[in-house]
Amino acid sequence: MPDGALVATRDAPVGGQAVLEGVMMRGVRTWAVAVRAPEGAIEVTTEQVVPWAGRARILRWPVIRGVVALAESLKVGFRALGISANVQLAAEDGEEEEIGGFAWGMTIVFSLALAVLLFFVIPVGLTSLFKEQLGSAVLFWLVEGIVRTAIFIGYIVLISRLRDLRRVFEYHGAEHKTISCYEAEDELVPARAALYSRLHPRCGTSFLLIVMVLAIFVFAPIGLPAWYWLLISRILGVPLIAGLSYEVIKWAGRNRDRRWVRALMWPGLMLQNLTTREPDEEQLEVAIAALDAVLEVERPEDNAGLEPIDIVA
């Protein structure tokens, strides 16, 4: 995600993502991915990007800025995942062997299509089977929302039980602890980062739960049109729901000290108990290496006059 030399200050939070045996950290205009190679060394890759929101004022409007930020985050996230995968592949094969851009492009398309199918198309399809019995639009979108949220939670529970993902979840916890340590202006060392919670209000898990709940209210005004309009609305409505959810998590992150805000975000935080695990010191060391790489490039004084960018953690 990077381009110039800007810094993620405490007022412009950093965000991150767990990858294969590593962590990606992003600031305002810089991102870095640190990966623990099989031989034990930490390999760090830093890149820069021009934030898309800076290209036109309309891209900084509420809701639209959320869609833009999430699209940009997806691009960086898959790039970081590709780097981490290539580090592991190179170690196994003993030679530089990279996954091609076409392969990653198809992976992105398939992942997005699967998400829309699983969390939007299937719920409305299942609920439509009982459309006549439900009898009212209110009951329809309420039941659909419950089905959608149940599928999402079931999916989270299922993947949390996969042994192969356990280390990814540990790195996810390391990412959260490191970000919280940084935001508290504490010393960025494993011993200090370990003291912080592995749950974070700007987590992508919380964001997705907000998406599931907000979808109920976004689709409610549509009522009960023909099945094909229901299907089309669920697909076309995804960007709007994502943009609204971004605004909610942005607001919650800035007001997390308020008791009633913490109560609203509590379900998402509890869900993070499934998608994060307690990291060890070596995993925290990797997360800190990624954040340090960002902070080496981005300087607080370079952010003067810039609108803070909130990034999902």
N, C-alpha and C positions, 0 to 999 in steps of 0.2 A: 503494500500500500503506500508507498513512499515517494517522495520527490525532493523536497528541499532539505532543510535542516530545521525542523520545528520540534518542539518538545512537548511531551505530554505532561502538563503540570497537574497539581492536585485539583485544579479547577477544570481541567480538561482530562477526564479519566482515561486511563489506558484500558485496553480490552485484550482478550486473548482467546486461545483455543488449544485444546490438547490435540496432539498428533501422535504418530507412531513413535514411541520412546522419546517424546519430546513435547515442547510447548512453543506455540507462536504467540508473540506479544505485539500489539499494535499501538502506536501513538497517533498523533495527528497526521503526520506525513511520512512516517517511517514504520516499518514492521520488521521483525526479526524472528527467526525460528531457530531454536537450539535443540539439537538432537543428540542423545547419548548413543554413540556408535557401539557396536558389540564389543570392541576391544577396550571400551571404557572412556574414551576421550569424548569431550563435548564439542560437536561441530556446530558453529553458528553461521547463519546466512542472514545478511541484512539487505533489504531493498527499500527503495523509495517510490512514492507514488504521488501524483497530483490528485487530491480529493475531487471526485466528480462534482461535489456540491459547489466547488469554487468556479465551475465553468459557466454557470448562469444563475441569476437570482432566484428564478422559479424553483430551482433544485434545492433551495434552502427553505422553501415554504413548509409549514407544518404538514405532516402526513407524507407529502412528496419526499421530504428529506429522509424520512424513515425508509421508504422504498429504495431510494438511492443508496443510503448507508448500508442497507442489508444486501443489496446486489453487489456493492463493492466488497463487503465483508465475505460474501460467498466466493468471489473471485480470489481474494487473498487467501481465504481458508483452504480452498482446493489447491492453490499453488503451494502453500506451506505443507499440506498433506503430501503432495507429490515430492517435495524435497525430502521429507522424512522417510518416505517409502524408498526413495532412491538411495538414501544412506544405508538402509538396511539391506537392500538388494545388492549394492556394491560390496558390502561386507560378506554376504553369503556367496556371491559368485567370484569375488576376488578381482573384479574388474569394473570399470565405470560403465554402468548400464542403466539408462534412464527410461522411465515410462514416457511414451510420446505424448505430444499435445493433443492429438486426436483421441487417444485413449482416455485422457482426462476430460476432454470435452464431452465425450459420450457418457462418461461417468456422471458428470454434472447434470446433463439432460435427463439421464435415467433416474438419478436421485430426486430431482425436482418433480418429475412426472410421477414417481412412486409416492412422494409425499402428498401431492394433490389428490392422487387416486385414493390413497389410504385414509386421509383425514378430511376430505371434502366430498369426493365422488361417492365412495362407498357409504358414508353415513346418510347422505340424501337418498341414495338408491334403496338402502334398507328401510328407511323411514317411509319412503314412497309405497312400499309394499302394504303398509297399513294406513295409507292416506285416507281412504274412505271411512275406516273405522274411527280414526281420530276426529274427523268431522270439522275441526276448526284450524285456522292458520296458526293460532297461538299454541295449541297443543302440538302441531306439526313441528314448528321450529324449536319448541322446547325439547321435544323428544329427540329431534335430530341433533341438537346441541349436546344432550346427555350421551347419545350414542357416539358422537364425535369425541367427546372428552373421555369416555370410557375406552375407546379404541386407543387414544393417545396414551392414557395411563397404563393400559395393558401392554402397549408397545414398550414403554419405558421399563415396566417391571420385567418384561421378557428379556430385553437386552441387558438389563442389570444382572441377570443370572448367567450370562455368557462368560465363561472363565477367560476366554481370549481377550475380552474387553476390560478386564479388571485393571490392567496396568494403564490403559487409556484413562479410566476413571480416576486412578491415582494421580496421574499427571493433570487431570482436570482439577482435582483438589489442590495440587501444588500451584496451579495457575491462580486459583481464587485466593489462596493464602498469600501468595506473593503480591497480588494486586492490592489486597486489603492492607498488607504491611506497608506498601508504598503509599497508599492513600492516607494512612495514619502517620505518615512522615517518620516512620521507624527505620532503623538500620536494615538495609537489605542484605541480610545474611540468613542462612537456613535456620539457625537457632531462634532468631526473632520471628521469622515468617511462620515457623511451626506453631507459634502461640495463637495465631489468628484462626478464625473459623474457615472451614472449607466451603461454606455457603455464602453466596453473594447475591444481592438484589438485582444486579444487572446480568445475571446468568442467562444463557440461551435457553436453559430448561424452563426457567420462570417465564421467559418471553414466549415460548411455545404454548405454555398453559394459558397465558393471556390471550393468545391468538384463538385458542379453542373456545374460550368463554366469550370473547368479543364477537366472534362469528355469529353467535346466537342473536345478538342485537342488530348486527349489520344486515342479516338476512331476513329479520322479522318483517320489515316493511314490504318485502316482495310478495308476501302472502302465499297463495297456493296456485300458481300458474301451471300450465302444462309441464309434463315431466322434463321435456327438453329445455324449457326455459329455466327450470330449477337447476338442471345440470350446468347450463351455460353460466348462470348467475354465480354458482359455486366456484367455477373456474376463474371467471373474470373478477370475482370479488376478492380473490387472494391478495393482490397487491394493496387494495384498500385496507383490508384487515391487518396486513403486515405493517402498513404505515401507521395506523392507529395504535397498534400494539407497541410500536417503537416509541410513540409519544408517551404512552402510559409508563413504560419501563424507564424512560428518560426522566419523567416527573418523579417516579418512585425513588430512583437513585438519588435525586437531589433533595428528597424529603424523607429519607429513610429514618431520621431520628424522631419523627412524629409517631406516636403510639398507634394511632388509627391507620397510618400508612403501613406500619409494620404488620398490623393485623390483616390488611388487604393482601400483602405480599407473602403472608405466612404459608399458604398452600404451595406456592411455587418454591419457597425455601425448603419445605418438607420434601418436595419431590426431588430436590437436589441431593437428598440423602441416598437416592438410588443411582444418580449419575456421577457422584463423586465418591472417592474413597480417601482415607488418610494416607498421604504420601510419606515416603521416607526422606531422609536428609539428602540423598543423592538426587532424587526427583525435584526437591525444592531447589537444589543447586542448579539444575537445568533451567527451571522456570526463571530463576534470578538472572542466569546468564542471558536469557532471551530479553528480559526487561532491561538489563544493563546495556545491552547492545543498542536498544532503542534510545535510551537516555544519553548514550555517548554521542548520538547524532543530533537529537532534538534538544534544544536549549530553551529554557523558560523565557529568556529575553526575546527570542525570535517569535514568540506567540503574541506579542503586544498588538492589540487591535483586532485580533482574530476572534471570531465567534467560537466558543468552545464546542468541541465535537464529542458527543457521547457515544461510546462504543459498547456493544454487548460484550460482557465478560464471560 
